[in-house]
């Protein structure tokens, strides 16, 4: 399984909140790390982009990663929320992962339209 288990979605124009369950048997935990599995940051970025394309119906590519901050590790068997905001005017995707009202990671990604 490449993605977490989608639990619930709240959608409003340029914002979406996706509640996810991160199962312990998720492929991405293997070898990252032996003593305590954590969800790799690159996968968090990948999921943010994937869900932005899906819910905002975007044909986009990453142009630049403006900002990324990893505050807390995302562990196996976690229930997390992914907050996405699509800023159309400046082509930026803002994302934030939370767990139990704690920020896990966040970032800002500049995207470019594949249609141009």
Buried (B, 14 or more C-beta within 10 A) or exposed (E): EEBBEEEEBEEEEEBBBBBBEBEEEBEBBEEBEEEEBBBBBEBBBBBBBEBBBEBBEBEBEEEEEEEBEBEBBBBBEBEBBBBBBBEEEEBBBBBBBBBEEEBBBBBBBBBEEEEE
